[in-house]
Structure formats: structure tokens, C-alpha cells
Amino acid sequence: MVKFHPKYFYTTVLLFLVEVFIGVFVRDSFIRPFVGDALVVILIYCFIKSFWKIRANLAITAVFIFACIVEGLQYLNIVDILGIRQYKLLAIIVGSSFDWRDILAYASGSAIVWWWENKFIGNLRSK
């Protein structure tokens, strides 16, 4: 069911801006690769919850599985298979290098969402 939820939408926009900031200005070995990947899972979750009335635990699980599938496609060099490496922005969005630590970052982001929803929303099975 479609239902606009402004708090999730504003959080999505804020996280997107933080991700852009990290992508443009941060060149380190922790914030950009780990925190950025954890935040992208939260961003996608908030985007989904902005527009769809869906159980939190279902959304968290779906986003985590989606992130792992994208990481698996990076392992298979999907950027080269699709021939999109020359399109820098698209290659960055899809990702071009597999790293098991990214899955740990996705799991961390999912755990943060789970904790937040459990602590402040109160019931992960509620819509």
C-alpha cells in the first residue's frame, strides 16, 4: 500500500546528502568504504518506508538481501559485463569492486535500522 511518510522521506534526503558529501570529500579507509556502505542500506530502507506501508522487518531484510545481491554482482564484474565502466557515475552507483567487508557494513546498517525501529517505533512487525 502506498502511503507517504514525511519523516522517512526527510531522513532519506538527509542521508543522500551525507552520502554525496562522503563520496565527494572523504578519502579515507573507514568512513567512505564502511560508514558509507552502512548508510546506503539505511538510506534505501528510509526511501522504501517513505512511500510504502511495509513491515519494518520485511523492509530491512529485503534491503539487506538487495545489497548483498549487488555486492555479488560486483564479484562477477557486472560493470564490465554491462559495459558501463566508462560512465563514471553509473559505475560508482553500481560499484566495481567486491569486498566481503561491504557485506559486514550492510549488516551493520541493517542492525542499526532494526535497533532504531525496535527502540523508537516499538514493534518491528507493525507497518
Stockholm file with secondary structure:
# STOCKHOLM 1.0

chainA/1-127         MVKFHPKYFYTTVLLFLVEVFIGVFVRDSFIRPFVGDALVVILIYCFIKSFWKIRANLAITAVFIFACIVEGLQYLNIVDILGIRQYKLLAIIVGSSFDWRDILAYASGSAIVWWWENKFIGNLRSK
#=GR chainA/1-127 SS CBCCCHHHHHHHHHHHHHHHHHHHHCCSSSIIIIIHHHHHHHHHHHHHHHHBCCCHHHHHHHHHHHHHHHHHHHHTTHHHHHTCTTSHHHHHHHCSCCCHHHHHHHHHHHHHHHHHIIIIICCTTCC
#=GC SS_cons         CBCCCHHHHHHHHHHHHHHHHHHHHCCSSSIIIIIHHHHHHHHHHHHHHHHBCCCHHHHHHHHHHHHHHHHHHHHTTHHHHHTCTTSHHHHHHHCSCCCHHHHHHHHHHHHHHHHHIIIIICCTTCC
//
